[in-house]
Each structure stands twice: as structure tokens, then as C-alpha cells.
Amino acid sequence: MPFSLKGVYPWARALTIAFVVAQIARLVDAFLYLRFLRALEAFQVSPELSPHSAEDLVAWEASYRIFGLPVGIVFLGVLIAVLIVNGMWIFRVASNARYFDPQEGRIGPGWAVGWHAVPVANLWMPFRAMRQTWNASYPEAKPMDAKVPLLFSGWWAAWIASNGILAGAQVMAQGEEIANQILINTANLMVAPLSAVSGVFFLLIIDRLTRMQWAKDKHYEPPTEAMQPQGGLL
């Protein structure tokens, strides 16, 4: 097959695990900051009834920043790294799928990655590309769009839900008012666990699909030249 995956697989696996851990840290971060925001909101509405003084809130925010700022920086770094490396892995397994099962109409490796960046189409096309890759990697290739295990549905449903909730909250929360910050952090309390679940399912897909392609490559006889897929990377 065109790509052995031995170089990218350990990195894709490790970074996906790091992504899941980062989402758990993000959940804790959102919970702590939401508590602070609610206390701040209560103080602004009625300082005399608030159990916290202004000095308490300033100290609370400063202590939160000690945790929240590093979490945000690490999360951003992990997110960028996982997008790049998992994009490389998707491209390579899709290339191998086209080698194993060179059918007309297959989503190419370039678009298997590229559809993630296309609005509206990114709601289903990346899932379809991964489904085609999975089905081509069986010992005996299945139809491109045949059913796949439920872990695919879990991965994609959690991913779409997390992104939908966050996008909706960002649209609704315009401005720097405390109420808008509370809305964003409340959304993050839902987004973080959903993203972690999506990451766990995708980790299982990475493991199983990589091993399927390794196993298939040991016994695979390439098609004749007339049957080889035509076209470039897309």
C-alpha cells in the first residue's frame, strides 16, 4: 500500500489521547470560571447581599488565571497538533483505501481531509469519506457506502453536537457582558465532554482502521494497471 502508517499512527494515537485529556481539563476550567462569573454577576446585581467582597472576587479571578491561562495555551497547542497529524493520518488511510479498492466515485485522500473545511458539506462528507476508507480496508472490500460500526455514529454525532452547541452559543453571545460569558462557559460545559467522547471514538477508529490496513496489506494483490484509480490526490 502507498503508506505504511508506521510513522504517523503513534503520533495520531498519542495526540488524540492528549486531545481527550485536554477536553477534560477544559471542562474543569469552564466549571471553575463559570462559578466565578456567577459570583461576579451576583455581586454586581446586589453587592450588599453577595457573600463575596470585591477583594475576594479580585483574588478569585487571579487564582483562576493561574489555572485557566495554561489550560487555554496547552489546549490550543494540542488542538493545532491533532488537526495537523490526524489530517495526515486521514490522508494516508484514504490513499491506502483507494489503492485497495479503486472504484470510480471514491472520495480521494485530498478531499477526505479537505471536506472538513467546507461549510455545510462538512456536516456529512468527512463521515462519508471515512466510511468509504473503512469499507475498503476489510479483507474483502465492501461497497463504498455500506454500513459501518456504531462507533462511527458515536464519533460523528458527538463531534457535530459539540461544534453545533459552541457555534450557537457564539452567535447568541455577542459582547463582553457577564451574561454572554456565562452563556459561552455554560456551552463549554457541554462541548468539552462531547468532544472528549468524540475523541475516544475516533481513537478507536484510528486503532482499528490502521490495524485493518496493516493486516490487509500482508495478503493483498494489487489490481492490474487497467484497474488502477485515475486522477490526482483529490
C-alpha positions as CSV (number, residue, x, y, z in Angstrom):
1,M,0.0,0.0,0.0
2,P,1.2,3.6,-0.6
3,F,1.6,4.4,3.1
4,S,2.7,2.1,5.9
5,L,1.2,4.4,8.6
6,K,4.0,3.3,11.0
7,G,5.3,6.9,11.3
8,V,2.0,8.8,11.7
9,Y,0.0,6.2,13.6
10,P,1.8,6.6,17.0
11,W,1.6,10.3,16.8
12,A,-2.1,10.3,15.8
13,R,-2.9,8.0,18.6
14,A,-0.9,9.9,21.2
15,L,-2.3,13.3,20.2
16,T,-5.9,12.1,20.2
17,I,-5.4,10.9,23.7
18,A,-3.9,14.3,24.6
19,F,-6.9,15.9,23.0
20,V,-9.3,13.9,25.2
21,V,-7.3,14.8,28.3
22,A,-7.2,18.5,27.2
23,Q,-11.0,18.4,26.9
24,I,-11.3,17.1,30.5
25,A,-9.1,20.0,31.6
26,R,-11.2,22.3,29.6
27,L,-14.3,21.0,31.3
28,V,-12.8,21.8,34.8
29,D,-11.7,25.2,33.5
30,A,-15.2,26.1,32.3
31,F,-16.7,24.9,35.6
32,L,-14.3,27.0,37.7
33,Y,-14.7,30.1,35.6
34,L,-18.5,29.7,35.5
35,R,-18.6,29.7,39.3
36,F,-16.5,32.9,39.3
37,L,-18.7,34.6,36.7
38,R,-21.9,33.8,38.6
39,A,-20.4,35.2,41.8
40,L,-19.3,38.3,40.0
41,E,-22.8,38.7,38.4
42,A,-24.4,38.3,41.9
43,F,-22.1,40.9,43.3
44,Q,-22.8,43.4,40.5
45,V,-26.6,43.0,41.0
46,S,-26.5,43.3,44.8
47,P,-23.2,43.9,46.4
48,E,-24.7,44.1,49.9
49,L,-26.2,40.6,49.6
50,S,-23.3,39.0,47.9
51,P,-21.2,36.6,50.2
52,H,-18.1,37.8,48.4
53,S,-16.4,41.2,48.7
54,A,-14.8,43.0,45.7
55,E,-11.4,42.0,47.1
56,D,-12.5,38.3,47.3
57,L,-13.5,38.4,43.6
58,V,-10.3,40.0,42.5
59,A,-8.3,37.3,44.4
60,W,-10.6,34.6,43.0
61,E,-10.0,35.8,39.4
62,A,-6.3,36.0,39.9
63,S,-6.2,32.4,41.3
64,Y,-8.3,31.2,38.4
65,R,-6.0,32.7,35.9
66,I,-3.1,30.6,37.3
67,F,-5.0,27.5,36.2
68,G,-7.1,28.8,33.2
69,L,-4.3,30.5,31.2
70,P,-2.0,27.4,31.0
71,V,-5.0,25.2,30.2
72,G,-6.0,27.5,27.3
73,I,-2.5,27.6,25.9
74,V,-2.0,23.9,26.1
75,F,-5.4,23.2,24.7
76,L,-4.7,25.4,21.7
77,G,-1.4,23.7,21.1
78,V,-2.9,20.2,21.3
79,L,-5.8,21.2,19.0
80,I,-3.5,22.5,16.3
81,A,-1.2,19.5,16.5
82,V,-4.1,17.0,16.5
83,L,-5.7,18.6,13.5
84,I,-2.4,18.5,11.5
85,V,-1.4,15.0,12.5
86,N,-4.9,13.4,12.2
87,G,-5.3,15.2,8.9
88,M,-2.1,13.4,7.8
89,W,-3.4,10.1,9.0
90,I,-6.8,10.6,7.3
91,F,-5.0,11.4,4.0
92,R,-2.8,8.3,4.2
93,V,-5.5,5.8,5.1
94,A,-7.7,7.3,2.4
95,S,-4.8,6.8,-0.1
96,N,-4.4,3.2,1.0
97,A,-8.2,2.7,0.6
98,R,-8.1,3.9,-3.0
99,Y,-5.2,1.5,-3.6
100,F,-7.1,-1.4,-2.1
101,D,-10.4,-0.7,-3.8
102,P,-10.0,1.7,-6.8
103,Q,-13.7,2.3,-7.5
104,E,-14.9,5.2,-9.5
105,G,-16.6,7.8,-7.4
106,R,-14.5,7.2,-4.3
107,I,-13.7,10.4,-2.3
108,G,-10.0,11.0,-2.8
109,P,-7.5,11.5,0.0
110,G,-7.3,15.2,-0.6
111,W,-11.0,15.7,-0.2
112,A,-11.1,13.2,2.7
113,V,-9.3,15.9,4.6
114,G,-10.5,19.0,2.7
115,W,-14.2,18.4,3.2
116,H,-13.7,19.3,6.9
117,A,-13.1,22.9,5.8
118,V,-16.1,23.3,3.5
119,P,-19.2,24.8,5.2
120,V,-22.4,22.7,5.2
121,A,-20.7,19.8,3.3
122,N,-18.5,19.3,6.4
123,L,-21.6,18.0,8.2
124,W,-21.6,14.7,6.4
125,M,-18.8,14.5,3.7
126,P,-15.9,13.8,6.1
127,F,-18.0,11.0,7.7
128,R,-18.7,9.6,4.3
129,A,-15.0,9.6,3.3
130,M,-14.1,7.8,6.5
131,R,-16.9,5.2,5.9
132,Q,-15.5,4.6,2.4
133,T,-12.0,4.2,3.8
134,W,-13.2,1.7,6.4
135,N,-15.2,-0.4,4.0
136,A,-12.2,-0.6,1.5
137,S,-10.0,-1.8,4.3
138,Y,-11.8,-5.1,5.0
139,P,-10.1,-8.3,3.8
140,E,-12.8,-8.4,1.2
141,A,-13.8,-4.8,0.3
142,K,-17.4,-3.9,1.0
143,P,-19.5,-1.4,-1.1
144,M,-18.1,2.0,-0.5
145,D,-21.1,3.3,1.4
146,A,-22.0,0.2,3.2
147,K,-22.9,0.4,6.9
148,V,-20.1,0.8,9.4
149,P,-19.9,0.0,13.1
150,L,-21.8,2.2,15.6
151,L,-18.6,3.7,16.9
152,F,-18.6,5.8,13.7
153,S,-22.1,7.2,14.6
154,G,-20.9,7.9,18.1
155,W,-17.8,9.7,16.8
156,W,-19.6,11.9,14.3
157,A,-22.7,12.6,16.4
158,A,-20.6,13.8,19.3
159,W,-18.4,15.9,17.1
160,I,-21.3,17.6,15.2
161,A,-23.2,18.2,18.5
162,S,-20.2,19.8,20.2
163,N,-19.5,22.1,17.3
164,G,-23.1,23.0,16.9
165,I,-23.6,23.9,20.6
166,L,-20.4,26.0,20.6
167,A,-21.3,27.8,17.3
168,G,-24.8,28.5,18.6
169,A,-23.5,30.0,21.8
170,Q,-21.1,32.2,20.0
171,V,-23.8,33.5,17.8
172,M,-26.1,34.3,20.7
173,A,-23.3,35.7,23.0
174,Q,-22.3,38.9,21.4
175,G,-20.2,41.3,23.5
176,E,-18.3,41.2,26.7
177,E,-21.2,41.3,29.2
178,I,-21.1,38.8,32.0
179,A,-24.3,37.2,30.8
180,N,-22.7,36.4,27.5
181,Q,-19.6,35.0,29.1
182,I,-21.8,32.8,31.3
183,L,-23.5,31.5,28.2
184,I,-20.2,30.6,26.5
185,N,-18.9,28.8,29.6
186,T,-22.2,27.0,30.1
187,A,-21.9,25.8,26.5
188,N,-18.3,24.7,27.2
189,L,-19.6,22.5,30.0
190,M,-21.5,20.6,27.3
191,V,-19.0,20.9,24.5
192,A,-15.9,19.6,26.4
193,P,-17.4,16.2,27.4
194,L,-18.9,15.7,23.9
195,S,-15.6,16.5,22.3
196,A,-13.9,14.1,24.7
197,V,-16.4,11.3,23.7
198,S,-15.8,12.1,20.1
199,G,-12.1,11.8,20.6
200,V,-12.4,8.4,22.3
201,F,-14.4,7.0,19.4
202,F,-12.0,8.5,16.9
203,L,-9.1,6.9,18.8
204,L,-10.8,3.5,18.4
205,I,-11.3,4.2,14.7
206,I,-7.6,5.1,14.4
207,D,-6.5,1.9,16.1
208,R,-8.9,-0.5,14.3
209,L,-8.5,1.0,10.8
210,T,-4.7,1.2,11.0
211,R,-4.5,-2.5,12.0
212,M,-7.1,-3.5,9.4
213,Q,-4.9,-1.9,6.7
214,W,-1.7,-3.5,8.0
215,A,-3.4,-6.9,8.0
216,K,-4.9,-6.4,4.5
217,D,-1.6,-5.3,3.1
218,K,0.1,-8.6,4.0
219,H,-2.1,-10.6,1.7
220,Y,-3.2,-8.0,-0.9
221,E,-2.6,-8.4,-4.6
222,P,-2.8,-5.0,-6.4
223,P,-5.2,-4.7,-9.3
224,T,-3.9,-4.7,-12.8
225,E,-2.8,-1.4,-14.4
226,A,-6.2,-1.0,-16.2
227,M,-8.0,-1.2,-12.8
228,Q,-5.8,1.4,-11.0
229,P,-7.6,4.6,-10.0
230,Q,-7.2,7.6,-12.2
231,G,-6.7,11.1,-11.0
232,G,-4.5,13.0,-8.6
233,L,-4.5,13.5,-4.9
234,L,-8.1,14.7,-4.6
